Amino acid sequence: MAPEFSPKDFRILVVDDDPNICEVIGLYLKSEGFHVLSAADGADGMKALEQEEVHGVVLDVMMPGMDGWEMCQAIRRDHHLPVLMVTARGEMSDKLKGLELGADDYLVKPFNPKELVARMVALLRRTYGWERPRTRVTTLRFGALVIDKVAHEVFLRGERMDLSPREFQLLYILAQHPNQVLDRQQLLDLVWGVDFVGEDRVVDVLVKRLRSKISKSEDYEVCSVRGIGYKFRVYRNG
């Protein structure tokens, strides 16, 4: 029987000249347990492949210097690992070109980051012959606060909290990255989607509503980081 699939055993390289896209993809991959490296262009991406053990690549097409086409060719010459290409160009000729150059899959921007993660998992399983994980952590606990991803419920001191879908999503994302600052743009992308058009102040409004329901405690706190964004500060787990 093939060994059980575990994201923590894989390191993914994300290559994109847009730092915001790199960050969003990285956050989603990390939230599933993957180790993530990033590079701003093909040349830096190839250096990362030479210096680090990498198991899969998320590769943008349109980049300065060595673009995604060139890097895909270079990867295929020296490495056997899955390549998922992402691009703003959705013409069939571009998709065929990527596949002919050795790409294993192709996504057109704007894309759902969850779909990207699912496709990368499928590529890794197919490439390395590993199975899906049988069990997965879906509940986060911080003292009296319990966040259940599967049931989409939050309990505080045993009482079920009445949260809207976006309030739940915001809390879960912050709690998945304890003590890590997430800026407003990252939270917009993760809660509202990368194609959201609007003011980033909607994040502040949602945080205010969340704080009114999930108050600060000795175990955790939703903190403002002046001029940047927010973080879920944890004082005690479990």
Backbone as CSV, one residue per row, in Angstrom:
resi,resn,N_x,N_y,N_z,CA_x,CA_y,CA_z,C_x,C_y,C_z
1,MET,0.847,-1.200,0.000,0.000,0.000,0.000,0.882,1.249,0.000
2,ALA,0.492,2.247,-0.781,1.252,3.494,-0.830,1.149,4.224,0.496
3,PRO,2.189,4.976,0.883,2.159,5.705,2.152,1.077,6.776,2.145
4,GLU,0.610,7.143,3.333,-0.452,8.131,3.465,0.039,9.515,3.044
5,PHE,-0.801,10.217,2.308,-0.456,11.569,1.858,-0.485,12.528,3.037
6,SER,0.553,13.345,3.178,0.606,14.361,4.227,1.250,15.620,3.649
7,PRO,0.513,16.752,3.561,1.068,17.977,2.981,2.375,18.430,3.614
8,LYS,2.561,18.140,4.900,3.779,18.601,5.578,5.036,17.957,5.004
9,ASP,4.862,16.897,4.208,6.009,16.230,3.596,6.408,16.862,2.259
10,PHE,5.677,17.913,1.835,5.923,18.506,0.525,6.289,19.981,0.621
11,ARG,7.208,20.369,-0.241,7.614,21.778,-0.349,7.231,22.273,-1.737
12,ILE,6.431,23.343,-1.779,5.927,23.894,-3.038,6.609,25.224,-3.325
13,LEU,7.056,25.393,-4.545,7.661,26.652,-4.989,6.629,27.433,-5.793
14,VAL,6.346,28.680,-5.371,5.423,29.564,-6.077,6.244,30.638,-6.782
15,VAL,6.112,30.728,-8.109,6.892,31.683,-8.899,5.934,32.647,-9.588
16,ASP,5.940,33.908,-9.156,5.049,34.923,-9.726,5.634,36.288,-9.404
17,ASP,5.627,37.205,-10.374,6.195,38.524,-10.128,5.243,39.449,-9.375
18,ASP,4.016,39.001,-9.123,3.062,39.779,-8.322,3.135,39.288,-6.877
19,PRO,3.701,40.084,-5.958,3.877,39.620,-4.579,2.564,39.304,-3.878
20,ASN,1.485,40.010,-4.247,0.190,39.737,-3.615,-0.322,38.350,-3.976
21,ILE,-0.176,37.990,-5.256,-0.620,36.658,-5.678,0.241,35.581,-5.019
22,CYS,1.543,35.821,-4.963,2.443,34.882,-4.287,2.003,34.660,-2.843
23,GLU,1.672,35.772,-2.179,1.303,35.697,-0.770,-0.002,34.935,-0.571
24,VAL,-0.989,35.216,-1.402,-2.284,34.543,-1.266,-2.152,33.045,-1.517
25,ILE,-1.459,32.680,-2.615,-1.263,31.256,-2.903,-0.511,30.589,-1.755
26,GLY,0.522,31.273,-1.262,1.307,30.729,-0.161,0.484,30.504,1.094
27,LEU,-0.383,31.452,1.409,-1.215,31.317,2.603,-2.154,30.128,2.500
28,TYR,-2.756,29.946,1.340,-3.667,28.816,1.153,-2.919,27.493,1.235
29,LEU,-1.747,27.414,0.603,-0.966,26.182,0.662,-0.512,25.893,2.091
30,LYS,-0.051,26.934,2.797,0.397,26.757,4.180,-0.753,26.339,5.085
31,SER,-1.946,26.867,4.812,-3.096,26.514,5.651,-3.439,25.034,5.539
32,GLU,-3.032,24.399,4.432,-3.244,22.962,4.262,-2.091,22.144,4.823
33,GLY,-1.010,22.830,5.226,0.124,22.130,5.821,1.372,22.071,4.974
34,PHE,1.334,22.588,3.748,2.499,22.552,2.869,3.574,23.539,3.329
35,HIS,4.815,23.206,3.025,5.913,24.163,3.151,5.977,24.934,1.834
36,VAL,6.193,26.241,1.896,6.118,27.069,0.694,7.361,27.939,0.538
37,LEU,7.888,27.956,-0.678,8.950,28.881,-1.074,8.372,29.786,-2.155
38,SER,8.963,30.962,-2.344,8.470,31.852,-3.391,9.624,32.502,-4.129
39,ALA,9.359,32.857,-5.380,10.344,33.543,-6.219,9.605,34.507,-7.129
40,ALA,10.272,35.622,-7.472,9.620,36.688,-8.240,9.789,36.542,-9.739
41,ASP,10.674,35.650,-10.191,10.846,35.437,-11.624,11.469,34.069,-11.866
42,GLY,11.589,33.714,-13.147,12.095,32.401,-13.488,13.517,32.141,-13.030
43,ALA,14.374,33.169,-13.127,15.773,32.995,-12.733,15.887,32.673,-11.246
44,ASP,15.163,33.440,-10.413,15.184,33.171,-8.974,14.535,31.820,-8.675
45,GLY,13.521,31.466,-9.469,12.871,30.181,-9.284,13.827,29.024,-9.534
46,MET,14.631,29.128,-10.579,15.598,28.068,-10.873,16.671,27.969,-9.794
47,LYS,17.069,29.119,-9.234,18.035,29.095,-8.131,17.457,28.360,-6.935
48,ALA,16.167,28.619,-6.660,15.514,27.940,-5.536,15.479,26.432,-5.755
49,LEU,15.231,26.009,-6.994,15.202,24.574,-7.293,16.566,23.933,-7.099
50,GLU,17.628,24.697,-7.367,18.982,24.175,-7.202,19.384,24.089,-5.732
51,GLN,18.842,25.003,-4.920,19.280,25.101,-3.526,18.384,24.356,-2.542
52,GLU,17.119,24.108,-2.923,16.158,23.500,-2.008,15.539,22.243,-2.616
53,GLU,15.059,21.375,-1.754,14.282,20.222,-2.219,12.852,20.686,-2.462
54,VAL,12.402,20.639,-3.700,11.070,21.102,-4.078,10.303,19.944,-4.698
55,HIS,9.020,19.825,-4.360,8.214,18.712,-4.850,7.168,19.125,-5.880
56,GLY,6.888,20.418,-5.987,5.913,20.900,-6.957,6.080,22.393,-7.173
57,VAL,5.687,22.877,-8.365,5.863,24.287,-8.708,4.543,24.881,-9.197
58,VAL,4.177,26.045,-8.645,3.085,26.865,-9.182,3.760,27.995,-9.952
59,LEU,3.521,28.064,-11.251,4.347,28.903,-12.122,3.510,29.869,-12.955
60,ASP,3.771,31.173,-12.777,3.125,32.191,-13.597,3.785,32.214,-14.972
61,VAL,3.024,32.589,-15.988,3.568,32.641,-17.353,4.251,33.966,-17.643
62,MET,3.538,35.066,-17.431,4.041,36.382,-17.829,4.887,36.990,-16.718
63,MET,6.211,36.905,-16.868,7.138,37.468,-15.897,8.299,38.117,-16.637
64,PRO,8.936,39.129,-16.038,10.114,39.736,-16.675,11.299,38.771,-16.665
65,GLY,12.223,38.978,-17.584,13.391,38.091,-17.648,12.984,36.721,-18.129
66,MET,13.356,35.702,-17.386,12.951,34.338,-17.726,11.475,34.164,-17.407
67,ASP,10.635,33.993,-18.433,9.200,33.862,-18.179,8.840,32.412,-17.857
68,GLY,7.530,32.186,-17.677,7.081,30.857,-17.282,7.337,29.786,-18.320
69,TRP,7.218,30.163,-19.623,7.491,29.184,-20.677,8.936,28.666,-20.561
70,GLU,9.876,29.630,-20.439,11.298,29.259,-20.375,11.605,28.441,-19.132
71,MET,11.014,28.852,-17.999,11.296,28.124,-16.763,10.718,26.720,-16.821
72,CYS,9.540,26.576,-17.419,8.941,25.247,-17.542,9.853,24.321,-18.346
73,GLN,10.407,24.838,-19.440,11.340,24.047,-20.247,12.570,23.658,-19.431
74,ALA,13.103,24.628,-18.672,14.296,24.363,-17.865,14.014,23.320,-16.786
75,ILE,12.831,23.398,-16.183,12.458,22.411,-15.159,12.419,21.013,-15.770
76,ARG,11.835,20.900,-16.939,11.685,19.586,-17.562,13.026,18.970,-17.971
77,ARG,14.020,19.816,-18.220,15.343,19.284,-18.580,16.023,18.600,-17.411
78,ASP,15.796,19.138,-16.196,16.583,18.686,-15.049,15.790,18.105,-13.886
79,HIS,14.454,18.239,-13.905,13.675,17.836,-12.727,12.442,17.035,-13.135
80,HIS,12.056,16.129,-12.233,10.813,15.390,-12.428,9.888,15.763,-11.278
81,LEU,9.105,16.802,-11.475,8.159,17.243,-10.457,6.985,17.936,-11.151
82,PRO,5.814,17.956,-10.527,4.636,18.536,-11.173,4.703,20.053,-11.269
83,VAL,4.247,20.590,-12.410,4.220,22.034,-12.657,2.787,22.448,-12.965
84,LEU,2.264,23.358,-12.160,0.941,23.929,-12.376,1.127,25.368,-12.841
85,MET,0.765,25.670,-14.085,0.956,27.000,-14.634,-0.297,27.845,-14.422
86,VAL,-0.094,29.127,-14.085,-1.200,30.072,-13.926,-0.910,31.294,-14.788
87,THR,-1.957,31.808,-15.439,-1.748,32.947,-16.327,-3.045,33.709,-16.541
88,ALA,-2.921,34.971,-16.917,-4.091,35.793,-17.239,-4.566,35.508,-18.647
89,ARG,-3.770,34.780,-19.432,-4.110,34.485,-20.822,-4.787,33.128,-20.900
90,GLY,-6.057,33.145,-21.370,-6.824,31.909,-21.376,-7.037,31.294,-22.742
91,GLU,-6.312,31.788,-23.761,-6.485,31.229,-25.094,-6.053,29.758,-25.138
92,MET,-6.760,28.972,-25.918,-6.449,27.553,-26.030,-5.025,27.329,-26.514
93,SER,-4.530,28.219,-27.398,-3.166,28.051,-27.910,-2.146,28.157,-26.786
94,ASP,-2.404,29.044,-25.806,-1.484,29.178,-24.675,-1.519,27.935,-23.787
95,LYS,-2.737,27.413,-23.567,-2.855,26.199,-22.757,-2.110,25.039,-23.411
96,LEU,-2.300,24.904,-24.718,-1.621,23.823,-25.430,-0.113,23.990,-25.393
97,LYS,0.345,25.251,-25.522,1.784,25.509,-25.477,2.354,25.096,-24.126
98,GLY,1.659,25.483,-23.040,2.133,25.107,-21.716,2.212,23.616,-21.538
99,LEU,1.190,22.902,-21.989,1.184,21.448,-21.854,2.254,20.801,-22.713
100,GLU,2.488,21.364,-23.910,3.529,20.834,-24.792,4.920,21.033,-24.196
101,LEU,5.095,22.120,-23.436,6.393,22.407,-22.824,6.629,21.582,-21.557
102,GLY,5.582,20.871,-21.117,5.768,19.989,-19.966,4.959,20.331,-18.746
103,ALA,4.088,21.364,-18.814,3.233,21.675,-17.671,2.252,20.529,-17.439
104,ASP,1.928,20.273,-16.173,1.016,19.184,-15.844,-0.437,19.653,-15.736
105,ASP,-0.620,20.942,-15.471,-1.966,21.488,-15.371,-1.883,22.993,-15.611
106,TYR,-3.043,23.635,-15.781,-3.094,25.018,-16.237,-4.316,25.693,-15.616
107,LEU,-4.124,26.863,-14.966,-5.220,27.647,-14.401,-5.171,29.062,-14.953
108,VAL,-6.343,29.633,-15.240,-6.426,30.994,-15.769,-6.841,31.946,-14.652
109,LYS,-6.131,33.083,-14.540,-6.490,34.117,-13.570,-7.723,34.876,-14.051
110,PRO,-8.593,35.349,-13.119,-8.549,35.077,-11.675,-9.038,33.662,-11.380
111,PHE,-8.413,33.023,-10.411,-8.778,31.652,-10.070,-9.116,31.579,-8.588
112,ASN,-9.815,30.537,-8.209,-10.125,30.289,-6.805,-8.919,29.597,-6.168
113,PRO,-8.289,30.202,-5.159,-7.111,29.576,-4.550,-7.367,28.169,-4.030
114,LYS,-8.602,27.898,-3.605,-8.918,26.547,-3.125,-8.823,25.534,-4.261
115,GLU,-9.228,25.955,-5.468,-9.106,25.067,-6.620,-7.640,24.814,-6.935
116,LEU,-6.818,25.866,-6.828,-5.386,25.697,-7.079,-4.797,24.667,-6.122
117,VAL,-5.128,24.774,-4.840,-4.612,23.824,-3.857,-5.077,22.405,-4.189
118,ALA,-6.367,22.259,-4.539,-6.894,20.935,-4.866,-6.181,20.334,-6.067
119,ARG,-5.907,21.169,-7.063,-5.210,20.664,-8.259,-3.770,20.271,-7.928
120,MET,-3.107,21.061,-7.086,-1.733,20.716,-6.713,-1.704,19.415,-5.927
121,VAL,-2.658,19.219,-5.020,-2.728,17.964,-4.266,-2.895,16.788,-5.221
122,ALA,-3.786,16.947,-6.209,-4.006,15.867,-7.182,-2.732,15.571,-7.972
123,LEU,-2.007,16.615,-8.364,-0.759,16.423,-9.109,0.288,15.708,-8.263
124,LEU,0.398,16.097,-6.997,1.377,15.467,-6.111,1.046,13.992,-5.891
125,ARG,-0.220,13.706,-5.685,-0.615,12.306,-5.467,-0.335,11.469,-6.711
126,ARG,-0.625,12.057,-7.884,-0.406,11.320,-9.128,1.086,11.122,-9.388
127,THR,1.885,12.148,-9.091,3.316,12.086,-9.366,4.050,11.147,-8.414
128,TYR,3.708,11.236,-7.134,4.465,10.487,-6.130,3.736,9.244,-5.633
129,GLY,2.493,9.025,-6.120,1.769,7.816,-5.778,1.341,7.727,-4.336
130,TRP,1.045,8.873,-3.743,0.629,8.888,-2.339,-0.879,9.013,-2.248
131,GLU,-1.445,8.489,-1.131,-2.882,8.515,-0.931,-3.312,9.795,-0.224
132,ARG,-4.619,10.074,-0.283,-5.168,11.191,0.474,-5.031,10.916,1.967
133,PRO,-4.869,11.955,2.789,-4.833,11.726,4.238,-6.166,11.175,4.737
134,ARG,-6.091,10.228,5.644,-7.325,9.652,6.172,-7.957,10.562,7.217
135,THR,-7.120,11.266,7.950,-7.633,12.165,8.973,-7.026,13.544,8.774
136,ARG,-7.724,14.544,9.279,-7.272,15.906,9.065,-7.771,16.775,10.213
137,VAL,-6.930,17.663,10.708,-7.329,18.549,11.793,-8.300,19.585,11.246
138,THR,-9.508,19.584,11.784,-10.528,20.533,11.327,-11.058,21.390,12.461
139,THR,-10.554,21.171,13.677,-11.016,21.941,14.833,-9.841,22.660,15.470
140,LEU,-9.991,23.954,15.688,-8.978,24.768,16.353,-9.483,25.122,17.744
141,ARG,-8.615,25.022,18.762,-8.996,25.323,20.146,-8.016,26.314,20.758
142,PHE,-8.581,27.332,21.372,-7.796,28.331,22.078,-8.507,28.602,23.402
143,GLY,-8.165,27.794,24.415,-8.851,27.909,25.694,-10.317,27.578,25.533
144,ALA,-11.190,28.528,25.882,-12.636,28.307,25.829,-13.213,28.519,24.434
145,LEU,-12.375,28.910,23.477,-12.832,29.155,22.110,-12.565,27.925,21.238
146,VAL,-13.615,27.419,20.593,-13.495,26.251,19.720,-14.045,26.628,18.348
147,ILE,-13.223,26.409,17.301,-13.622,26.734,15.927,-13.656,25.437,15.139
148,ASP,-14.845,25.040,14.690,-15.040,23.783,13.965,-15.259,24.093,12.490
149,LYS,-14.255,23.770,11.659,-14.329,24.102,10.238,-15.400,23.298,9.513
150,VAL,-15.515,21.998,9.835,-16.460,21.135,9.132,-17.899,21.550,9.420
151,ALA,-18.218,21.754,10.694,-19.578,22.150,11.072,-19.836,23.628,10.837
152,HIS,-18.751,24.387,10.581,-18.861,25.837,10.374,-19.485,26.494,11.610
153,GLU,-18.989,26.071,12.791,-19.525,26.574,14.046,-18.401,27.025,14.970
154,VAL,-18.725,27.991,15.821,-17.785,28.501,16.812,-18.469,28.445,18.178
155,PHE,-17.755,27.907,19.160,-18.273,27.842,20.513,-17.344,28.609,21.451
156,LEU,-17.946,29.393,22.326,-17.193,30.140,23.323,-17.769,29.808,24.695
157,ARG,-16.902,29.186,25.537,-17.334,28.708,26.848,-18.567,27.808,26.742
158,GLY,-18.569,26.964,25.676,-19.639,26.002,25.484,-20.871,26.546,24.802
159,GLU,-20.917,27.836,24.562,-22.084,28.446,23.925,-21.806,28.690,22.444
160,ARG,-22.739,28.253,21.597,-22.582,28.444,20.153,-22.744,29.917,19.795
161,MET,-21.766,30.461,19.043,-21.786,31.857,18.661,-22.480,32.025,17.300
162,ASP,-23.248,33.083,17.166,-23.975,33.354,15.926,-23.114,34.232,15.023
163,LEU,-22.343,33.591,14.126,-21.462,34.308,13.217,-21.969,34.192,11.789
164,SER,-21.802,35.259,11.025,-22.122,35.201,9.598,-21.044,34.383,8.892
165,PRO,-21.308,33.921,7.669,-20.290,33.153,6.939,-18.956,33.901,6.820
166,ARG,-18.993,35.211,6.545,-17.743,35.961,6.402,-17.059,36.172,7.750
167,GLU,-17.825,36.359,8.805,-17.221,36.475,10.131,-16.518,35.170,10.500
168,PHE,-17.168,34.046,10.204,-16.541,32.749,10.474,-15.263,32.588,9.660
169,GLN,-15.322,32.918,8.355,-14.162,32.773,7.489,-13.000,33.638,7.972
170,LEU,-13.295,34.871,8.363,-12.250,35.765,8.864,-11.610,35.201,10.122
171,LEU,-12.434,34.751,11.059,-11.896,34.200,12.303,-11.049,32.964,12.032
172,TYR,-11.549,32.069,11.180,-10.818,30.829,10.912,-9.470,31.113,10.250
173,ILE,-9.447,32.050,9.303,-8.194,32.386,8.619,-7.193,32.982,9.597
174,LEU,-7.635,33.912,10.423,-6.730,34.514,11.414,-6.219,33.455,12.390
175,ALA,-7.129,32.569,12.840,-6.740,31.558,13.818,-5.822,30.495,13.222
176,GLN,-5.907,30.291,11.899,-5.003,29.341,11.236,-3.573,29.853,11.205
177,HIS,-3.409,31.160,11.378,-2.082,31.770,11.330,-1.824,32.535,12.624
178,PRO,-1.790,31.819,13.756,-1.651,32.497,15.049,-0.361,33.303,15.138
179,ASN,-0.493,34.500,15.701,0.631,35.414,15.925,1.291,35.891,14.632
180,GLN,0.599,35.724,13.510,1.116,36.183,12.216,0.260,37.346,11.717
181,VAL,0.917,38.427,11.300,0.191,39.592,10.806,-0.272,39.341,9.377
182,LEU,-1.560,39.552,9.127,-2.121,39.487,7.781,-2.605,40.888,7.426
183,ASP,-2.129,41.410,6.299,-2.544,42.764,5.947,-3.944,42.761,5.337
184,ARG,-4.504,43.949,5.163,-5.890,44.048,4.704,-6.080,43.414,3.332
185,GLN,-5.104,43.587,2.433,-5.244,43.015,1.096,-5.269,41.496,1.144
186,GLN,-4.433,40.914,1.981,-4.433,39.462,2.119,-5.779,38.965,2.639
187,LEU,-6.329,39.671,3.633,-7.614,39.270,4.186,-8.736,39.467,3.177
188,LEU,-8.664,40.539,2.388,-9.645,40.728,1.319,-9.614,39.551,0.356
189,ASP,-8.409,39.164,-0.068,-8.265,38.073,-1.033,-8.766,36.752,-0.466
190,LEU,-8.489,36.510,0.820,-8.822,35.225,1.419,-10.292,35.121,1.829
191,VAL,-10.904,36.237,2.215,-12.294,36.209,2.680,-13.279,36.567,1.567
192,TRP,-12.942,37.615,0.793,-13.855,38.078,-0.255,-13.508,37.514,-1.635
193,GLY,-12.257,37.064,-1.831,-11.834,36.526,-3.119,-10.927,37.495,-3.851
194,VAL,-10.032,36.939,-4.694,-9.028,37.761,-5.375,-9.638,38.692,-6.400
195,ASP,-10.884,38.433,-6.822,-11.509,39.294,-7.817,-12.437,40.330,-7.179
196,PHE,-12.382,40.494,-5.849,-13.215,41.488,-5.164,-12.813,42.896,-5.565
197,VAL,-13.804,43.732,-5.852,-13.564,45.129,-6.191,-14.247,45.979,-5.130
198,GLY,-13.467,46.710,-4.350,-14.044,47.528,-3.284,-12.964,48.021,-2.344
199,GLU,-13.374,48.751,-1.315,-12.441,49.335,-0.365,-11.963,48.301,0.653
200,ASP,-10.680,48.411,1.027,-10.160,47.466,2.012,-10.677,47.761,3.421
201,ARG,-11.376,48.871,3.612,-11.927,49.195,4.919,-13.064,48.256,5.314
202,VAL,-13.581,47.507,4.351,-14.611,46.518,4.721,-14.029,45.491,5.688
203,VAL,-12.706,45.293,5.641,-12.045,44.381,6.582,-12.191,44.915,7.992
204,ASP,-11.972,46.230,8.167,-12.071,46.841,9.497,-13.480,46.685,10.064
205,VAL,-14.473,46.863,9.201,-15.865,46.739,9.642,-16.150,45.313,10.100
206,LEU,-15.664,44.332,9.313,-15.911,42.934,9.669,-15.184,42.558,10.952
207,VAL,-13.960,43.052,11.144,-13.213,42.770,12.373,-13.952,43.347,13.575
208,LYS,-14.478,44.555,13.430,-15.227,45.179,14.527,-16.431,44.342,14.914
209,ARG,-17.165,43.839,13.910,-18.317,42.989,14.184,-17.894,41.691,14.864
210,LEU,-16.772,41.109,14.387,-16.282,39.862,14.974,-15.882,40.069,16.426
211,ARG,-15.184,41.163,16.711,-14.754,41.443,18.080,-15.931,41.625,19.027
212,SER,-17.032,42.147,18.506,-18.205,42.350,19.359,-18.813,41.023,19.792
213,LYS,-18.521,39.967,19.037,-19.066,38.643,19.346,-18.031,37.740,20.023
214,ILE,-16.771,37.850,19.581,-15.682,37.031,20.142,-14.761,37.965,20.910
215,SER,-15.055,38.168,22.150,-14.306,39.151,22.935,-12.917,38.635,23.313
216,LYS,-12.037,39.569,23.622,-10.670,39.259,24.061,-10.708,38.413,25.332
217,SER,-9.746,37.483,25.437,-9.653,36.675,26.653,-8.192,36.483,27.029
218,GLU,-7.967,35.733,28.108,-6.593,35.463,28.537,-5.906,34.470,27.602
219,ASP,-6.671,33.828,26.702,-6.115,32.829,25.792,-5.781,33.397,24.420
220,TYR,-6.501,34.419,23.972,-6.341,34.926,22.606,-6.838,36.367,22.518
221,GLU,-6.510,36.994,21.381,-6.967,38.360,21.118,-6.826,38.644,19.624
222,VAL,-7.832,39.260,19.011,-7.723,39.740,17.634,-7.136,41.143,17.710
223,CYS,-5.874,41.271,17.321,-5.137,42.528,17.497,-5.067,43.333,16.202
224,SER,-5.132,44.642,16.343,-4.861,45.539,15.221,-3.366,45.800,15.154
225,VAL,-2.823,45.808,13.949,-1.421,46.173,13.743,-1.456,47.458,12.931
226,ARG,-1.160,48.554,13.576,-1.368,49.886,13.022,-0.751,50.033,11.632
227,GLY,-1.574,50.467,10.684,-1.109,50.729,9.329,-0.905,49.496,8.471
228,ILE,-1.146,48.304,9.035,-0.904,47.071,8.271,-2.160,46.220,8.176
229,GLY,-2.599,45.674,9.312,-3.746,44.778,9.270,-4.046,44.219,10.636
230,TYR,-4.166,42.877,10.723,-4.591,42.242,11.976,-3.852,40.920,12.190
231,LYS,-3.849,40.500,13.460,-3.323,39.170,13.763,-4.099,38.571,14.927
232,PHE,-4.125,37.262,14.962,-4.771,36.517,16.035,-3.671,36.159,17.025
233,ARG,-3.562,36.952,18.100,-2.516,36.724,19.075,-2.959,35.645,20.053
234,VAL,-2.132,34.628,20.201,-2.459,33.501,21.060,-1.570,33.542,22.285
235,TYR,-2.198,33.480,23.447,-1.471,33.444,24.712,-1.374,32.029,25.274
236,ARG,-2.353,31.177,24.866,-2.361,29.801,25.356,-3.207,28.954,24.407
237,ASN,-2.658,27.831,23.919,-3.401,26.911,23.062,-4.078,25.831,23.872
238,GLY,-5.083,25.195,23.209,-5.696,24.013,23.804,-6.743,24.353,24.851
